[in-house]
């Protein structure tokens, strides 16, 4: 999942505070298959991962898709 989280990190990591960085690190530890399922909406995101940071990452890619269409 480095491709997904890596692109977000390249663009936004400097905008995350220390608490948000901790949440981001938790997301990096999630199994790739699960993270991909949550990102695509094919599986419900568990409450402990459904954070403002996760929603921000998902929005980042939704905006990317809209601008490239």
The first five atom37 places (N, CA, C, CB, O) and aatype in JSON, in Angstrom:
{
  "aatype": [20, 20, 20, 20, 20, 20, 20, 20, 20, 20, 20, 20, 20, 20, 20, 20, 20, 20, 20, 20, 20, 20, 20, 20, 20, 20, 20, 20, 20, 20, 20, 20, 20, 20, 20, 20, 20, 20, 20, 20, 20, 20, 20, 20, 20, 20, 20, 20, 20, 20, 20, 20, 20, 20, 20, 20, 20, 20, 20, 20, 20, 20, 20, 20, 20, 20, 20, 20, 20],
  "atom_mask": [
    [1, 1, 1, 1, 1],
    [1, 1, 1, 1, 1],
    [1, 1, 1, 1, 1],
    [1, 1, 1, 1, 1],
    [1, 1, 1, 1, 1],
    [1, 1, 1, 1, 1],
    [1, 1, 1, 1, 1],
    [1, 1, 1, 1, 1],
    [1, 1, 1, 1, 1],
    [1, 1, 1, 1, 1],
    [1, 1, 1, 1, 1],
    [1, 1, 1, 1, 1],
    [1, 1, 1, 1, 1],
    [1, 1, 1, 1, 1],
    [1, 1, 1, 1, 1],
    [1, 1, 1, 1, 1],
    [1, 1, 1, 1, 1],
    [1, 1, 1, 1, 1],
    [1, 1, 1, 1, 1],
    [1, 1, 1, 1, 1],
    [1, 1, 1, 1, 1],
    [1, 1, 1, 1, 1],
    [1, 1, 1, 1, 1],
    [1, 1, 1, 1, 1],
    [1, 1, 1, 1, 1],
    [1, 1, 1, 1, 1],
    [1, 1, 1, 1, 1],
    [1, 1, 1, 1, 1],
    [1, 1, 1, 1, 1],
    [1, 1, 1, 1, 1],
    [1, 1, 1, 1, 1],
    [1, 1, 1, 1, 1],
    [1, 1, 1, 1, 1],
    [1, 1, 1, 1, 1],
    [1, 1, 1, 1, 1],
    [1, 1, 1, 1, 1],
    [1, 1, 1, 1, 1],
    [1, 1, 1, 1, 1],
    [1, 1, 1, 1, 1],
    [1, 1, 1, 1, 1],
    [1, 1, 1, 1, 1],
    [1, 1, 1, 1, 1],
    [1, 1, 1, 1, 1],
    [1, 1, 1, 1, 1],
    [1, 1, 1, 1, 1],
    [1, 1, 1, 1, 1],
    [1, 1, 1, 1, 1],
    [1, 1, 1, 1, 1],
    [1, 1, 1, 1, 1],
    [1, 1, 1, 1, 1],
    [1, 1, 1, 1, 1],
    [1, 1, 1, 1, 1],
    [1, 1, 1, 1, 1],
    [1, 1, 1, 1, 1],
    [1, 1, 1, 1, 1],
    [1, 1, 1, 1, 1],
    [1, 1, 1, 1, 1],
    [1, 1, 1, 1, 1],
    [1, 1, 1, 1, 1],
    [1, 1, 1, 1, 1],
    [1, 1, 1, 1, 1],
    [1, 1, 1, 1, 1],
    [1, 1, 1, 1, 1],
    [1, 1, 1, 1, 1],
    [1, 1, 1, 1, 1],
    [1, 1, 1, 1, 1],
    [1, 1, 1, 1, 1],
    [1, 1, 1, 1, 1],
    [1, 1, 1, 1, 1]
  ],
  "atom_positions": [
    [[0.82, -1.18, 0.0], [0.0, 0.0, 0.0], [0.86, 1.25, 0.0], [-0.93, 0.0, 1.19], [0.36, 2.37, 0.11]],
    [[2.15, 1.05, -0.12], [3.06, 2.19, -0.17], [2.71, 3.15, -1.3], [4.49, 1.72, -0.33], [2.92, 4.36, -1.18]],
    [[2.17, 2.62, -2.39], [1.81, 3.5, -3.5], [0.7, 4.46, -3.09], [1.37, 2.68, -4.71], [0.74, 5.64, -3.44]],
    [[-0.28, 3.97, -2.37], [-1.39, 4.83, -1.95], [-0.94, 5.77, -0.84], [-2.57, 3.98, -1.47], [-1.06, 6.99, -0.97]],
    [[-0.43, 5.23, 0.22], [-0.03, 6.08, 1.34], [1.17, 6.93, 0.99], [0.27, 5.23, 2.56], [1.32, 8.04, 1.5]],
    [[2.03, 6.44, 0.13], [3.22, 7.19, -0.27], [2.87, 8.46, -1.03], [4.12, 6.33, -1.11], [3.46, 9.51, -0.77]],
    [[1.94, 8.37, -1.95], [1.53, 9.57, -2.71], [0.91, 10.6, -1.8], [0.55, 9.2, -3.83], [1.18, 11.8, -1.92]],
    [[0.08, 10.14, -0.88], [-0.51, 11.06, 0.09], [0.58, 11.69, 0.94], [-1.55, 10.33, 0.98], [0.59, 12.9, 1.16]],
    [[1.5, 10.87, 1.43], [2.58, 11.37, 2.28], [3.42, 12.39, 1.54], [3.46, 10.21, 2.77], [3.76, 13.44, 2.11]],
    [[3.76, 12.12, 0.31], [4.56, 13.07, -0.47], [3.87, 14.43, -0.56], [4.81, 12.52, -1.88], [4.53, 15.47, -0.49]],
    [[2.56, 14.41, -0.72], [1.81, 15.66, -0.92], [1.4, 16.33, 0.39], [0.59, 15.38, -1.74], [1.29, 17.56, 0.43]],
    [[1.16, 15.55, 1.45], [0.49, 16.12, 2.63], [1.2, 15.92, 3.96], [-0.84, 15.54, 2.73], [0.75, 16.49, 4.96]],
    [[2.27, 15.15, 4.02], [2.86, 14.81, 5.32], [3.26, 16.07, 6.11], [4.09, 13.92, 5.12], [3.19, 16.08, 7.34]],
    [[3.67, 17.08, 5.42], [4.09, 18.31, 6.1], [2.91, 19.05, 6.75], [4.79, 19.24, 5.11], [3.12, 19.94, 7.57]],
    [[1.69, 18.69, 6.39], [0.5, 19.32, 6.96], [-0.08, 18.54, 8.15], [-0.56, 19.46, 5.89], [-1.07, 18.98, 8.75]],
    [[0.52, 17.41, 8.51], [0.02, 16.59, 9.62], [0.72, 16.99, 10.92], [0.23, 15.09, 9.33], [1.93, 17.18, 10.95]],
    [[-0.07, 17.11, 11.99], [0.54, 17.37, 13.28], [1.01, 16.04, 13.9], [-0.46, 18.11, 14.24], [0.83, 14.98, 13.3]],
    [[1.6, 16.1, 15.08], [2.15, 14.9, 15.7], [1.1, 13.82, 15.94], [2.82, 15.25, 17.02], [1.36, 12.64, 15.7]],
    [[-0.07, 14.21, 16.4], [-1.14, 13.24, 16.62], [-1.57, 12.59, 15.32], [-2.33, 13.9, 17.3], [-1.78, 11.38, 15.27]],
    [[-1.71, 13.39, 14.28], [-2.11, 12.86, 12.98], [-1.03, 11.95, 12.4], [-2.4, 14.01, 12.01], [-1.34, 10.96, 11.74]],
    [[0.22, 12.28, 12.65], [1.31, 11.4, 12.2], [1.22, 10.04, 12.87], [2.67, 12.05, 12.48], [1.48, 9.02, 12.24]],
    [[0.85, 10.02, 14.15], [0.68, 8.75, 14.85], [-0.43, 7.92, 14.23], [0.38, 9.0, 16.32], [-0.29, 6.7, 14.08]],
    [[-1.52, 8.56, 13.86], [-2.62, 7.86, 13.21], [-2.18, 7.36, 11.84], [-3.86, 8.78, 13.08], [-2.52, 6.24, 11.45]],
    [[-1.44, 8.17, 11.12], [-0.93, 7.77, 9.81], [-0.04, 6.53, 9.94], [-0.15, 8.94, 9.16], [-0.13, 5.62, 9.12]],
    [[0.81, 6.51, 10.96], [1.67, 5.35, 11.19], [0.84, 4.1, 11.48], [2.63, 5.63, 12.35], [1.18, 3.01, 11.03]],
    [[-0.24, 4.25, 12.23], [-1.14, 3.12, 12.49], [-1.71, 2.59, 11.18], [-2.29, 3.54, 13.45], [-1.78, 1.38, 10.98]],
    [[-2.11, 3.49, 10.28], [-2.63, 3.07, 8.98], [-1.57, 2.34, 8.17], [-3.14, 4.28, 8.2], [-1.88, 1.4, 7.45]],
    [[-0.31, 2.77, 8.28], [0.77, 2.12, 7.53], [0.97, 0.68, 8.0], [2.07, 2.9, 7.68], [1.47, -0.15, 7.25]],
    [[0.59, 0.39, 9.24], [0.75, -0.95, 9.78], [-0.41, -1.88, 9.44], [0.91, -0.87, 11.28], [-0.33, -3.09, 9.65]],
    [[-1.48, -1.32, 8.93], [-2.65, -2.14, 8.56], [-2.29, -3.03, 7.38], [-3.89, -1.24, 8.22], [-1.52, -2.63, 6.51]],
    [[-2.85, -4.23, 7.33], [-2.6, -5.11, 6.18], [-3.04, -4.42, 4.87], [-3.35, -6.46, 6.35], [-4.1, -3.81, 4.81]],
    [[-2.21, -4.54, 3.85], [-2.48, -3.89, 2.57], [-3.85, -4.24, 2.01], [-1.42, -4.28, 1.56], [-4.57, -3.37, 1.53]],
    [[-4.22, -5.5, 2.08], [-5.51, -5.95, 1.53], [-6.66, -5.24, 2.25], [-5.66, -7.48, 1.67], [-7.61, -4.8, 1.61]],
    [[-6.56, -5.14, 3.56], [-7.61, -4.46, 4.33], [-7.65, -2.98, 3.98], [-7.38, -4.64, 5.84], [-8.72, -2.43, 3.72]],
    [[-6.5, -2.34, 3.97], [-6.44, -0.91, 3.67], [-7.02, -0.62, 2.29], [-5.0, -0.41, 3.76], [-7.76, 0.35, 2.12]],
    [[-6.69, -1.43, 1.32], [-7.22, -1.25, -0.02], [-8.74, -1.4, -0.03], [-6.59, -2.25, -1.0], [-9.44, -0.62, -0.67]],
    [[-9.25, -2.38, 0.69], [-10.7, -2.6, 0.76], [-11.4, -1.41, 1.4], [-11.01, -3.87, 1.55], [-12.48, -1.01, 0.96]],
    [[-10.8, -0.86, 2.44], [-11.4, 0.3, 3.1], [-11.36, 1.52, 2.19], [-10.68, 0.6, 4.41], [-12.32, 2.29, 2.13]],
    [[-10.24, 1.69, 1.5], [-10.09, 2.85, 0.62], [-11.09, 2.82, -0.53], [-8.66, 2.92, 0.07], [-11.62, 3.85, -0.93]],
    [[-11.34, 1.64, -1.06], [-12.24, 1.52, -2.2], [-13.7, 1.39, -1.78], [-11.85, 0.33, -3.04], [-14.6, 1.45, -2.62]],
    [[-13.94, 1.2, -0.48], [-15.29, 1.06, 0.01], [-15.86, -0.33, -0.17], [-16.16, 2.04, -0.66], [-17.06, -0.54, 0.04]],
    [[-15.03, -1.3, -0.56], [-15.53, -2.66, -0.73], [-15.67, -3.39, 0.61], [-14.61, -3.45, -1.65], [-16.27, -4.47, 0.67]],
    [[-15.12, -2.81, 1.67], [-15.29, -3.34, 3.02], [-15.46, -2.16, 3.96], [-14.08, -4.24, 3.45], [-14.9, -1.08, 3.74]],
    [[-16.22, -2.37, 5.01], [-16.43, -1.3, 5.99], [-15.13, -1.05, 6.76], [-17.59, -1.67, 6.96], [-14.45, -2.0, 7.17]],
    [[-14.81, 0.19, 6.96], [-13.61, 0.56, 7.7], [-13.88, 0.4, 9.19], [-13.18, 2.02, 7.37], [-14.84, 0.97, 9.71]],
    [[-13.05, -0.38, 9.9], [-13.23, -0.53, 11.35], [-13.11, 0.84, 12.04], [-12.18, -1.52, 11.93], [-12.38, 1.71, 11.58]],
    [[-13.84, 0.99, 13.12], [-13.9, 2.28, 13.82], [-12.51, 2.79, 14.22], [-14.76, 2.15, 15.06], [-12.26, 3.99, 14.17]],
    [[-11.62, 1.89, 14.62], [-10.3, 2.35, 15.07], [-9.43, 2.86, 13.91], [-9.57, 1.22, 15.78], [-8.42, 3.52, 14.15]],
    [[-9.82, 2.57, 12.67], [-9.1, 3.09, 11.51], [-9.88, 4.2, 10.82], [-8.82, 1.97, 10.52], [-9.3, 4.97, 10.04]],
    [[-11.16, 4.3, 11.08], [-12.0, 5.31, 10.44], [-11.83, 6.64, 11.15], [-13.5, 4.87, 10.43], [-12.71, 7.09, 11.88]],
    [[-10.71, 7.25, 10.92], [-10.31, 8.48, 11.6], [-10.36, 9.65, 10.62], [-8.89, 8.34, 12.2], [-10.48, 9.45, 9.41]],
    [[-10.26, 10.86, 11.14], [-10.17, 12.01, 10.24], [-8.99, 11.9, 9.27], [-10.06, 13.29, 11.04], [-9.08, 12.34, 8.13]],
    [[-7.89, 11.32, 9.72], [-6.73, 11.15, 8.83], [-7.07, 10.18, 7.7], [-5.49, 10.65, 9.63], [-6.75, 10.44, 6.54]],
    [[-7.7, 9.06, 8.04], [-8.09, 8.1, 7.0], [-9.04, 8.74, 6.01], [-8.73, 6.85, 7.63], [-8.88, 8.57, 4.8]],
    [[-10.02, 9.48, 6.5], [-10.98, 10.13, 5.6], [-10.29, 11.19, 4.74], [-12.12, 10.77, 6.41], [-10.67, 11.4, 3.59]],
    [[-9.3, 11.83, 5.31], [-8.52, 12.81, 4.54], [-7.75, 12.13, 3.41], [-7.54, 13.56, 5.47], [-7.68, 12.65, 2.3]],
    [[-7.17, 10.97, 3.7], [-6.45, 10.22, 2.66], [-7.42, 9.8, 1.56], [-5.74, 8.97, 3.27], [-7.13, 9.95, 0.38]],
    [[-8.56, 9.28, 1.95], [-9.55, 8.84, 0.96], [-10.03, 10.03, 0.12], [-10.76, 8.16, 1.66], [-10.19, 9.91, -1.09]],
    [[-10.27, 11.16, 0.75], [-10.68, 12.36, 0.02], [-9.59, 12.83, -0.93], [-11.03, 13.49, 0.99], [-9.89, 13.3, -2.04]],
    [[-8.36, 12.71, -0.51], [-7.22, 13.09, -1.36], [-7.29, 12.34, -2.69], [-5.88, 12.81, -0.64], [-7.09, 12.94, -3.75]],
    [[-7.56, 11.06, -2.63], [-7.62, 10.27, -3.86], [-8.91, 10.49, -4.63], [-7.49, 8.8, -3.54], [-8.9, 10.41, -5.86]],
    [[-10.0, 10.78, -3.94], [-11.24, 11.09, -4.65], [-11.05, 12.38, -5.45], [-12.42, 11.22, -3.66], [-11.51, 12.47, -6.59]],
    [[-10.4, 13.36, -4.86], [-10.13, 14.61, -5.57], [-9.18, 14.39, -6.74], [-9.55, 15.65, -4.61], [-9.35, 14.99, -7.8]],
    [[-8.19, 13.52, -6.55], [-7.26, 13.21, -7.64], [-8.0, 12.59, -8.81], [-6.15, 12.27, -7.16], [-7.74, 12.93, -9.96]],
    [[-8.92, 11.68, -8.52], [-9.71, 11.03, -9.58], [-10.57, 12.04, -10.31], [-10.59, 9.92, -9.0], [-10.7, 11.97, -11.54]],
    [[-11.16, 12.98, -9.59], [-12.04, 13.97, -10.22], [-11.27, 14.93, -11.11], [-12.79, 14.74, -9.16], [-11.78, 15.34, -12.15]],
    [[-10.07, 15.28, -10.73], [-9.29, 16.23, -11.54], [-8.65, 15.56, -12.74], [-8.21, 16.88, -10.7], [-8.3, 16.23, -13.71]],
    [[-8.51, 14.24, -12.7], [-7.89, 13.56, -13.85], [-8.93, 13.04, -14.82], [-7.02, 12.41, -13.37], [-8.58, 12.5, -15.87]],
    [[-10.21, 13.18, -14.49], [-11.28, 12.68, -15.38], [-11.56, 13.65, -16.5], [-12.56, 12.43, -14.59], [-12.43, 13.4, -17.33]]
  ]
}
